[in-house]
Amino acid sequence: MSLALNIDHGSAPRPQKSGRQDLLGLSKKDISAKLGDFGLSDRDARMRASQLWNWMYVNGTTDFGAMSNIAKGLRADLAQAFRIGRPEIVSEQVSNDGTRKWLFRFRDPAHPNMPPVEVETVYIPEADRGTLCVSSQVGCTLTCSFCHTGTQKLVRNLTAGEILGQVMMARERLGDFPGGVRPTDGLVPHGDSRAITNIVMMGMGEPLYNYDNVKQALLIASDGEGLSLSKRRITLSTSGVVPQIEPTGSEIGVMLAISLHAVRDDLRDVLVPINKKWPLEQLLEACRTYPGVSNAKRITFEYVMLQGINDSDADARELVRLLSKIPAKINLIPFNPWPGSNYVCSDWDRIESFADIVNRAGYASPVRTPRGRDIFAACGQLKSETERLKKKDREAFML
């Protein structure tokens, strides 16, 4: 059975004063500019911005008072004007297999009358690594027919700070900051390695429909003086927002994954409706020309296995043909059921037959082991109960 933890909110960050801007998710340049408003010289502002950066991202500090190398008076001023936010943990569940899922709640202090929003974030531990699956939107616009998240209408985009907030809160809970304590339930990688070694933008939402915020968050996550994750350990998954694929490679430089799931336009139109806007030919051409793509930096093609829908030997052969001349690996995903779904997972013999055809063609095609199914943390199962915001609330948030 899965274990649902009762979170001690008494140890959670105290409620923040409304009106204070969150520094999480701002670039160093933006932080430096804001420090200039306190009368600091450009040189001093840059130095203090670097110090704040270190306290936030290396040490995981949220209390300005603890930042001992910053003058006491400035610390007090910063505490009055800014905050370093963390989401509220609504729930934390641990699966039988060690997968951990959080339901995070975000409140916007700049708009205190706005209702809070909630997203799910999943941690997938293995012996030698730990992967955090991060959400980019509350809900989703894409309505992929096999995906539970697609049944929740888009509420709003997450800010860069809220995207990073998932990473920071997960690192805090997993004891990944200096002085942190590893959890005794679930799993974490062995030895002294980080609990979170990899990030995948594969949670709720389509990352490339929230490009600017996702870009800002991932550039901070990969900054050598910030969270310092290698760009080869960060993967962004898209259903096929073709115009944003090239900028993802040239401006962010992370690994790319494509939610493919079908080898014919007529079927992909049903499974992944964005295909009607950018069909397979355009999508695959964008992959062939993805900046930096090579045998050392392959594109991952995700393919959910649906019984009697897309799992025939003919489908496998066509998949191989479509991906010719693209440095690629193919991730076969057993379908993860959810209430109300009309699909069934392919049986194991069919998956193995499909995988054999792909492997013989020279493609790495691991079959993803389902993780966290018992707590609805598996691929395609994430969803929160946040309702779509009223138009006036959405417009207020964008101001």
C-alpha positions in Angstrom: 0.0 0.0 0.0 1.1 3.6 -0.6 1.8 5.8 2.3 0.2 9.2 2.6 2.2 11.4 4.9 0.8 14.0 7.2 2.8 17.1 6.7 3.7 19.1 9.8 2.8 22.5 8.7 4.2 23.9 11.9 7.7 23.3 10.4 6.8 24.8 7.0 7.8 28.3 6.0 5.7 31.0 7.8 3.1 32.8 5.7 4.8 35.7 3.9 3.6 39.3 4.0 1.6 40.2 1.0 3.1 42.6 -1.6 6.7 41.3 -1.3 8.2 40.2 -4.5 9.6 36.7 -4.7 13.3 36.6 -5.7 13.1 32.9 -6.7 13.1 32.7 -10.5 14.6 36.2 -11.1 17.9 36.4 -13.0 21.0 37.7 -11.3 20.8 40.8 -13.5 17.2 41.4 -12.4 18.1 40.9 -8.7 21.1 43.3 -9.1 18.8 45.9 -10.7 16.4 45.7 -7.7 19.2 46.0 -5.3 20.1 49.3 -7.0 16.8 50.6 -5.8 18.3 50.4 -2.3 21.0 52.9 -3.3 23.7 50.2 -3.9 26.3 51.0 -6.5 26.3 48.8 -9.6 29.4 46.9 -8.4 28.0 46.4 -4.9 24.6 45.4 -6.3 26.2 42.7 -8.5 28.2 41.4 -5.5 25.1 41.2 -3.3 23.1 39.6 -6.0 25.8 36.8 -6.2 25.6 36.4 -2.5 21.8 36.1 -2.5 22.1 33.6 -5.4 24.4 31.4 -3.4 22.2 31.6 -0.3 19.1 30.7 -2.3 20.3 28.0 -4.6 23.4 26.5 -3.0 22.3 26.6 0.6 18.5 26.6 0.2 18.1 29.5 2.6 14.8 31.3 2.7 15.5 33.5 5.8 17.3 36.8 4.9 18.4 37.0 8.6 20.6 33.9 8.2 22.6 35.5 5.4 25.6 36.3 7.5 27.9 37.8 4.8 25.3 40.5 4.0 25.2 43.6 6.2 22.5 43.4 8.9 20.7 46.6 7.8 20.5 45.5 4.2 19.2 42.1 5.4 16.4 43.9 7.2 15.6 46.0 4.1 15.5 42.9 1.9 13.2 41.1 4.3 10.8 44.0 4.1 10.8 44.1 0.3 11.3 40.5 -0.8 10.6 36.9 -0.1 12.2 33.6 -1.1 9.1 31.5 -1.6 8.3 27.8 -1.2 5.1 26.2 -2.1 2.8 24.8 0.6 2.8 21.0 0.7 -0.9 19.9 0.6 0.0 16.2 0.5 3.0 13.9 0.1 2.6 10.3 -0.9 5.2 7.5 -1.1 4.5 4.6 -3.4 5.3 0.9 -2.8 8.2 1.3 -5.2 9.7 4.4 -3.5 8.3 7.0 -5.9 7.2 10.1 -4.1 4.5 12.5 -5.2 3.7 16.0 -3.8 0.7 18.1 -4.3 2.0 21.7 -4.1 -0.1 24.8 -3.5 1.0 28.2 -4.8 -0.4 31.5 -3.6 0.5 34.8 -5.3 1.3 37.5 -2.7 1.1 40.2 -5.3 -2.6 39.2 -5.9 -3.9 38.1 -2.5 -7.4 37.8 -3.7 -6.5 35.3 -6.3 -7.4 31.7 -5.5 -4.4 29.5 -4.9 -3.4 26.9 -7.5 -2.1 23.3 -7.1 0.2 21.1 -9.1 1.6 17.6 -8.7 5.4 17.0 -8.8 6.9 13.5 -8.8 10.3 12.2 -7.5 11.5 8.9 -9.1 14.4 7.4 -7.2 16.9 4.7 -8.3 20.0 3.3 -6.8 22.3 5.7 -8.7 20.1 8.7 -9.5 17.0 10.5 -8.7 14.7 12.2 -11.2 12.3 15.0 -10.5 9.3 15.3 -12.8 8.3 19.0 -12.8 5.1 20.7 -13.9 5.0 23.8 -16.1 1.3 24.6 -16.1 -1.8 24.2 -13.9 -3.8 21.9 -16.1 -3.2 21.6 -19.8 -4.7 22.8 -23.2 -3.7 19.7 -25.3 -6.4 17.2 -24.3 -4.3 14.2 -25.4 -6.9 11.4 -25.2 -4.7 8.9 -23.3 -3.5 11.5 -20.7 -5.3 12.2 -17.3 -3.7 15.6 -17.1 -5.4 16.5 -20.4 -8.8 16.2 -18.7 -8.1 19.2 -16.5 -8.5 22.5 -18.4 -5.7 24.9 -18.3 -5.9 27.2 -15.3 -2.7 29.2 -15.9 1.0 29.1 -16.6 3.4 28.7 -13.7 5.9 31.4 -13.2 9.7 30.7 -13.3 9.7 31.0 -9.5 6.9 28.5 -9.2 8.6 26.0 -11.5 11.9 26.4 -9.5 9.8 26.3 -6.3 8.9 22.6 -7.0 12.6 21.8 -7.3 13.6 23.7 -4.2 10.9 22.2 -2.0 11.6 18.7 -3.3 15.4 19.2 -2.5 14.4 20.5 0.9 12.2 17.5 1.7 14.9 15.1 0.4 17.7 16.6 2.4 19.6 17.8 -0.6 20.8 21.1 0.8 23.7 21.5 3.2 22.7 20.2 6.6 19.6 18.4 5.2 18.4 15.1 6.4 17.5 12.3 4.0 14.0 10.8 4.5 13.9 7.3 6.0 10.9 6.2 3.9 10.9 5.7 0.2 14.2 5.6 -1.7 17.1 8.0 -2.4 20.3 7.3 -4.4 23.1 5.5 -2.5 26.2 7.2 -1.3 26.8 10.9 -1.2 25.2 11.9 -4.5 22.4 14.3 -4.7 18.9 13.0 -4.2 17.9 15.0 -7.3 20.3 14.3 -10.1 18.0 14.8 -13.1 15.0 17.1 -13.9 12.4 16.2 -16.5 9.8 18.8 -17.7 7.2 16.0 -18.0 4.7 17.0 -15.4 1.4 18.8 -15.8 1.2 21.1 -18.9 3.0 21.7 -22.2 6.3 23.4 -21.4 6.6 25.1 -24.8 3.3 26.8 -24.3 5.0 28.5 -21.3 8.3 29.0 -23.0 9.6 32.1 -21.3 9.1 30.9 -17.8 10.4 27.5 -18.5 13.5 28.9 -20.1 14.2 31.2 -17.2 13.7 28.4 -14.7 15.9 25.9 -16.6 18.7 28.4 -17.1 18.8 29.0 -13.4 18.7 25.3 -12.7 21.7 24.7 -15.0 23.6 27.8 -13.8 27.0 26.7 -12.5 26.6 29.0 -9.5 23.0 28.0 -8.9 21.5 24.5 -8.8 24.4 23.5 -11.1 22.6 20.7 -12.9 24.2 19.7 -16.2 22.0 20.5 -19.2 22.5 16.8 -20.2 20.6 15.9 -17.0 17.6 18.2 -17.9 15.1 17.0 -20.4 12.2 19.0 -21.8 9.3 17.0 -23.2 6.9 18.5 -25.8 3.9 17.2 -27.6 5.1 19.1 -30.7 5.0 22.9 -30.5 7.2 23.1 -33.6 8.0 26.8 -33.6 9.5 26.6 -30.1 11.7 23.5 -30.7 14.6 25.4 -32.3 14.7 28.1 -29.6 14.7 25.3 -27.0 17.9 24.0 -28.4 19.6 27.3 -29.2 18.5 29.3 -26.1 18.2 26.7 -23.3 20.3 23.8 -24.7 18.7 21.0 -22.7 17.9 17.5 -23.9 14.7 17.1 -25.9 11.9 14.5 -25.7 9.0 14.3 -28.1 5.6 12.8 -27.1 5.1 10.9 -30.3 2.7 8.0 -29.6 1.6 7.4 -33.3 3.3 7.0 -36.7 0.3 8.2 -38.8 -1.2 11.7 -38.8 -4.8 10.4 -38.7 -4.1 8.5 -35.5 -1.9 11.1 -33.9 -4.6 13.7 -34.6 -6.7 11.7 -32.1 -4.1 10.8 -29.6 -2.2 14.1 -29.6 -4.5 16.7 -31.1 -1.8 19.3 -31.5 -0.7 17.2 -34.5 -3.6 18.8 -36.5 -1.6 22.1 -36.2 1.9 20.7 -36.6 1.7 17.3 -38.3 4.4 14.6 -38.2 6.4 15.9 -41.2 6.9 19.3 -39.7 7.6 17.9 -36.2 10.2 15.4 -37.4 11.9 18.1 -39.6 12.3 20.3 -36.5 13.9 17.3 -34.7 16.3 16.7 -37.5 17.5 20.3 -37.3 17.4 20.5 -33.4 20.5 22.5 -32.4 23.2 20.3 -31.1 21.5 17.0 -31.9 24.0 14.2 -32.4 24.7 10.6 -31.5 26.0 12.0 -28.2 22.9 14.2 -27.7 20.0 12.1 -29.0 16.3 13.1 -29.0 14.1 10.8 -27.0 10.8 9.8 -28.6 8.2 8.7 -26.1 5.7 6.2 -27.3 2.8 5.0 -25.1 1.8 1.4 -25.8 -2.0 1.2 -26.4 -3.5 -2.2 -27.0 -4.8 -2.6 -30.6 -4.3 1.1 -31.3 -0.6 1.8 -32.0 1.2 -1.4 -31.1 1.4 -3.6 -34.2 4.6 -4.8 -35.9 3.7 -2.6 -38.8 3.6 0.4 -36.4 7.0 -0.5 -35.1 8.5 -0.7 -38.6 7.0 2.6 -39.6 8.4 4.2 -36.4 11.9 3.0 -37.4 11.4 4.5 -40.9 10.1 7.8 -39.6 13.1 8.3 -37.3 15.8 7.4 -39.8 18.5 10.0 -40.0 17.5 11.4 -36.6 19.9 10.6 -33.7 17.3 9.1 -31.4 16.3 6.7 -28.7 12.8 5.4 -28.3 11.2 5.2 -24.9 8.3 2.7 -24.9 5.8 3.5 -22.1 3.3 0.9 -20.9 0.0 2.8 -20.7 -0.9 3.8 -17.1 -4.6 3.6 -16.5 -6.7 6.3 -14.9 -10.4 6.5 -14.0 -12.6 7.0 -17.1 -9.8 6.1 -19.6 -10.9 4.3 -22.8 -7.5 2.7 -23.4 -5.9 -0.5 -22.3 -2.2 -1.2 -22.0 -0.6 -3.5 -24.6 0.2 -6.9 -23.1 3.8 -7.7 -22.4 4.4 -10.0 -25.3 3.2 -7.3 -27.7 5.4 -4.7 -26.1 8.4 -7.1 -26.4 7.7 -7.8 -30.0 7.4 -4.1 -30.8 10.7 -3.4 -28.9 12.5 -6.2 -30.7 11.8 -4.6 -34.1 13.0 -1.3 -32.9 16.1 -2.7 -31.3 17.1 -4.7 -34.4 17.0 -1.5 -36.4 19.7 -0.1 -34.1 17.7 2.1 -31.8 17.9 2.0 -28.0 14.4 1.3 -27.0 14.0 0.8 -23.3 10.6 -0.1 -21.9 9.9 2.3 -19.1 9.1 0.5 -15.9 5.8 1.9 -14.5 6.5 3.8 -11.3 4.1 5.1 -8.7 0.9 3.7 -10.2 -0.6 3.0 -6.8 -0.5 6.7 -6.0 -1.3 7.9 -9.5 2.2 9.3 -10.0 3.0 7.5 -13.2 3.4 9.0 -16.7 0.1 10.5 -17.8 -1.7 10.2 -14.4 -1.0 13.7 -12.9 -3.9 16.0 -12.2 -4.9 18.5 -9.6 -8.4 19.7 -8.6 -7.7 23.4 -9.2 -10.6 24.8 -11.3 -10.2 27.0 -14.3 -9.8 30.6 -13.2 -12.4 33.2 -14.1 -11.4 35.5 -17.0 -10.9 38.5 -14.7 -8.7 36.5 -12.4 -6.5 35.2 -15.3 -6.2 38.8 -16.6 -5.3 40.1 -13.1 -2.5 37.5 -12.7 -0.9 38.5 -16.0 -0.7 42.2 -15.0 
